[in-house]
């Protein structure tokens, strides 16, 4: 069964304006092989009307974090500790019924694959209307009108007729728009978007991202954007959290992190992306090695087995034995000094980025 416990000594929220405040979140799954430490001591804040981008490789803990916020983990063999404050309410402390009243009403999620998230047995309009009826007590007629209104808001042409179509009758981009309409039908204050543009072509991707920005301005929602695409984050997010092996390794504004990254893992992510100014014949530079097993994560800094700069740390055994701390505000969890980080970035990383 799911175990929810408080963590003593978790750091206090950094700002009174935070609508979402996560404090020392730890999520563990019991398996036959052992305990999977999917999220290991994560803290962050998000204000109303702002977008937080969370990036990292697959398995870094991005989606697990946000499923925890929505209370969507399987109740079997899951242990969650820490605090998740939504508008001041700790959602790790609420009953299942209370969580159901919050989900879809105060907070909602746009899932990665709309084709599997939408039921093939019901019309798109019915699926959009259902949470509206549940949370507002509206009549079926009112809910249908609201579904048509939301389809129009997200740019579905001829919403009065398309409201009775089934998901398979929509294109990939239109299904994603329908998912957004469903998520926003009750005007949630917190919206979690899990890879909302995956498998969409570049043109549709840009349309979806513009739509999210426009709807955020209209509804004032706080948005958590989960992605592995730093280009998407650069266009949409206000702040950026970089995750690795279930931990946050760097945090700051999007401009700060992308213009002046401080963590070797962030350097690796940026260096592995193609740039417009680079030679088309030059191979991409992948991060060496593979992500660690969360059944038995590395001691100390989780990135040290893959870090090409660990040997530059004074007493480099610190990387193996001592876990670097991520301070509040603009920070990175790395044992390199600030001077070393700046020098490495200027002399080694910037030339790679072109």
C-alpha positions in Angstrom: 0.0 0.0 0.0 1.1 3.6 -0.4 2.8 5.0 2.6 2.7 8.8 3.2 4.9 10.2 6.0 6.3 13.5 6.9 10.0 14.3 6.7 11.5 16.0 9.7 13.8 19.0 9.0 12.6 19.6 5.4 13.6 23.2 4.4 10.9 25.8 4.6 9.3 27.3 1.5 11.4 30.0 0.0 8.5 32.3 -1.1 5.1 33.1 0.3 3.7 33.5 -3.3 4.3 29.8 -4.2 1.1 28.1 -5.4 3.0 24.7 -5.6 5.7 24.0 -3.0 7.4 20.6 -3.0 9.6 19.9 0.0 12.1 17.1 0.3 10.0 14.8 -1.8 11.1 11.1 -1.9 9.3 8.4 -3.9 10.3 4.8 -3.6 8.9 1.7 -5.2 9.3 -1.8 -3.7 10.2 -4.4 -6.3 11.4 -8.0 -6.3 14.9 -6.7 -7.0 14.8 -4.1 -4.2 13.8 -0.5 -3.5 13.8 1.9 -6.5 14.6 5.4 -5.3 12.7 7.2 -8.1 12.8 10.6 -6.5 15.3 11.4 -3.8 15.0 14.6 -1.9 13.4 17.0 -4.4 12.3 20.6 -3.5 11.0 23.4 -5.7 8.4 26.2 -5.8 6.1 27.5 -8.5 4.0 30.7 -8.5 0.7 31.3 -10.2 1.0 32.4 -13.8 4.5 31.0 -14.1 5.9 28.0 -15.9 8.5 25.6 -14.5 10.3 23.4 -17.0 11.7 20.1 -15.6 14.2 18.4 -17.9 16.4 15.3 -17.8 16.9 12.0 -19.4 14.3 9.2 -19.2 14.3 7.7 -15.7 15.5 10.9 -14.0 12.3 11.2 -12.0 10.4 13.9 -13.9 7.1 12.1 -14.5 7.2 10.3 -11.1 7.4 13.7 -9.4 4.3 15.0 -11.1 2.3 11.8 -10.8 3.0 12.2 -7.0 1.6 15.7 -7.1 -1.6 14.4 -8.6 -1.8 11.3 -6.4 -1.7 9.0 -9.4 0.8 6.4 -8.3 -0.5 2.9 -7.8 -1.3 2.3 -4.2 0.7 -0.9 -4.2 4.3 -0.9 -3.0 4.8 2.9 -3.1 6.3 5.0 -0.3 6.1 8.8 -0.5 7.6 11.1 2.0 8.0 14.9 2.2 5.5 17.7 1.5 3.5 18.7 -1.6 1.7 21.9 -0.9 -0.9 23.0 -3.4 -2.3 26.4 -2.5 -1.1 25.8 1.1 -2.8 22.4 1.3 -0.5 19.3 1.8 -2.0 16.8 -0.7 0.0 14.0 0.8 -2.3 14.3 3.8 -5.7 14.2 2.0 -8.0 11.3 1.6 -8.6 9.6 -1.7 -12.0 11.3 -2.0 -10.5 14.7 -1.3 -7.7 14.1 -3.9 -10.4 13.2 -6.5 -12.1 16.5 -5.8 -8.8 18.4 -6.4 -7.8 16.5 -9.5 -9.4 18.0 -12.6 -10.6 20.9 -10.6 -7.7 22.7 -8.8 -5.0 20.8 -10.7 -5.0 18.8 -14.0 -2.6 17.0 -16.3 -2.0 16.9 -20.0 -0.7 13.4 -20.7 2.1 12.5 -23.1 0.1 10.3 -25.5 -3.4 11.7 -26.2 -4.4 8.6 -28.2 -4.0 6.3 -25.2 -5.2 8.9 -22.6 -8.5 9.4 -24.5 -11.0 6.5 -24.4 -11.8 5.2 -27.9 -15.4 4.3 -26.7 -16.7 7.8 -26.0 -16.9 11.0 -28.0 -14.3 13.7 -27.4 -17.1 16.0 -26.3 -18.4 13.6 -23.7 -14.9 13.1 -22.3 -14.3 16.9 -22.0 -17.8 17.3 -20.4 -17.5 14.6 -17.8 -15.1 16.3 -15.4 -17.1 19.6 -15.8 -20.2 17.7 -14.6 -18.4 16.0 -11.8 -16.8 19.1 -10.3 -19.5 21.8 -11.0 -22.7 19.8 -10.9 -23.7 21.2 -14.3 -26.4 19.7 -16.5 -25.6 17.6 -19.5 -26.7 20.5 -21.7 -24.5 23.0 -19.9 -21.6 20.6 -20.0 -21.9 20.0 -23.8 -22.0 23.8 -24.3 -18.8 24.1 -22.2 -17.1 21.3 -24.2 -17.9 23.1 -27.4 -16.6 26.4 -25.9 -13.3 24.7 -24.9 -12.8 23.0 -28.2 -13.1 26.4 -29.8 -10.6 27.9 -27.3 -8.0 25.4 -28.2 -8.4 25.9 -32.0 -10.5 23.0 -33.1 -12.3 24.0 -36.3 -16.2 23.7 -36.3 -16.3 22.6 -32.7 -20.2 22.2 -32.7 -19.8 19.3 -35.1 -16.4 17.9 -34.0 -17.7 17.7 -30.4 -19.5 14.4 -31.4 -16.4 12.9 -33.1 -14.3 10.1 -31.6 -10.6 10.4 -30.8 -9.6 8.3 -33.9 -11.3 10.9 -36.1 -8.9 13.6 -34.8 -5.4 14.1 -36.0 -2.5 13.9 -33.6 -2.3 17.6 -33.1 -6.1 17.9 -32.7 -6.1 15.1 -30.1 -3.5 16.9 -28.1 -5.6 20.1 -28.3 -8.6 18.1 -27.1 -6.5 16.8 -24.1 -5.7 20.4 -23.3 -9.4 21.4 -23.5 -10.2 18.5 -21.1 -7.5 19.6 -18.7 -8.7 23.2 -18.7 -12.4 22.7 -18.7 -12.7 23.4 -14.9 -10.1 26.3 -15.0 -7.5 24.5 -12.8 -4.9 26.7 -11.1 -2.2 24.1 -11.6 -1.6 22.4 -15.0 1.0 19.6 -15.4 2.0 19.0 -19.0 4.0 15.7 -19.5 5.8 15.9 -22.8 2.8 17.5 -24.5 4.5 17.8 -27.9 6.1 14.4 -28.2 5.5 12.7 -31.6 4.1 15.9 -33.1 5.7 17.6 -36.1 7.5 20.9 -35.6 4.7 23.1 -36.9 2.1 21.5 -34.6 4.5 21.5 -31.7 4.9 25.3 -32.0 1.1 25.7 -32.2 0.6 23.6 -29.0 3.2 25.6 -27.1 1.7 28.9 -28.3 -1.7 27.6 -27.2 -0.4 26.8 -23.7 1.1 30.3 -23.3 -2.1 32.0 -24.5 -4.3 29.9 -22.2 -2.0 30.5 -19.3 -2.4 34.2 -19.8 -6.2 33.8 -19.9 -6.6 31.4 -17.0 -3.6 32.4 -14.9 -2.6 28.8 -14.3 0.7 27.7 -12.9 2.3 25.2 -15.3 4.8 22.4 -14.8 6.2 21.4 -18.2 8.0 18.0 -18.3 10.2 17.5 -21.3 13.6 16.3 -22.5 13.7 19.0 -25.1 15.6 22.1 -24.0 14.4 24.0 -27.1 10.8 23.6 -25.9 11.7 24.8 -22.5 13.5 27.9 -23.8 10.3 29.0 -25.6 7.8 28.4 -22.9 9.2 28.2 -19.3 10.1 30.9 -16.9 12.3 28.7 -14.6 14.1 25.5 -15.2 14.9 22.5 -13.0 17.4 19.9 -14.2 16.9 16.4 -12.8 19.3 13.5 -12.7 18.9 10.1 -11.0 15.9 11.4 -9.0 17.6 14.5 -7.8 17.6 18.2 -8.8 21.1 19.0 -10.0 20.6 22.6 -11.2 17.9 25.3 -10.8 17.4 28.8 -12.0 15.6 31.0 -14.6 15.6 29.6 -18.1 17.9 32.4 -19.3 20.4 31.8 -16.5 20.5 28.0 -16.9 20.7 28.0 -20.7 23.0 31.0 -21.1 25.3 30.1 -18.2 24.9 26.5 -17.1 26.8 25.5 -14.0 26.4 21.7 -13.7 28.4 19.1 -15.8 25.2 17.2 -16.6 23.5 20.4 -17.9 26.7 21.0 -20.0 26.2 17.5 -21.4 22.6 18.0 -22.3 23.4 21.2 -24.1 26.4 19.8 -25.9 24.4 16.8 -27.2 21.9 19.1 -29.0 22.5 20.2 -32.6 22.8 24.0 -33.2 22.1 26.1 -36.3 25.6 27.4 -36.4 27.4 24.0 -36.1 28.9 22.0 -38.9 26.3 19.6 -40.3 29.1 16.9 -40.7 30.2 17.2 -37.1 28.8 14.3 -35.0 26.8 15.1 -31.9 28.6 14.8 -28.6 26.6 12.4 -26.4 27.0 12.2 -22.6 29.3 9.2 -22.0 27.9 6.2 -20.1 24.3 5.4 -19.2 22.0 6.7 -16.5 22.5 4.9 -13.2 20.2 2.2 -11.8 17.9 3.7 -9.2 17.9 0.3 -7.4 21.5 1.0 -6.5 22.4 4.6 -7.3 26.0 5.8 -7.0 27.2 7.2 -3.7 28.1 10.9 -3.5 27.3 12.8 -6.6 25.1 10.6 -8.8 26.7 12.0 -12.0 30.3 11.3 -11.0 30.7 8.0 -13.0 29.8 9.9 -16.2 31.5 13.3 -15.4 34.5 14.2 -17.4 35.4 17.0 -15.0 35.3 15.1 -11.7 39.1 14.8 -11.6 39.3 18.6 -11.4 37.6 18.7 -8.0 40.1 19.2 -5.2 40.1 15.9 -3.3 38.1 14.2 -6.1 37.0 11.5 -3.7 34.4 14.0 -2.5 32.5 13.3 -5.7 32.4 9.6 -4.8 31.6 9.9 -1.1 29.9 13.3 -0.5 26.6 14.3 -1.9 26.7 17.9 -3.2 23.9 20.1 -1.8 21.6 22.2 -4.1 21.2 25.5 -2.4 18.1 27.7 -2.7 17.7 30.1 -5.6 20.1 29.9 -8.6 22.3 26.9 -7.8 23.9 23.7 -9.0 24.7 20.6 -7.0 28.4 20.2 -7.9 31.7 20.1 -6.0 33.5 22.2 -8.6 34.1 25.8 -7.4 32.3 28.7 -9.0 35.6 29.8 -10.6 36.2 26.3 -12.0 32.7 26.2 -13.4 33.0 29.5 -15.1 36.4 28.6 -16.6 35.3 25.2 -17.9 32.2 26.7 -19.4 34.1 29.5 -21.2 37.1 27.4 -22.4 35.5 24.0 -23.1 31.7 24.1 -23.2 31.0 27.3 -25.2 33.2 26.2 -28.1 31.2 23.0 -28.3 27.9 24.8 -28.4 29.0 26.9 -31.3 
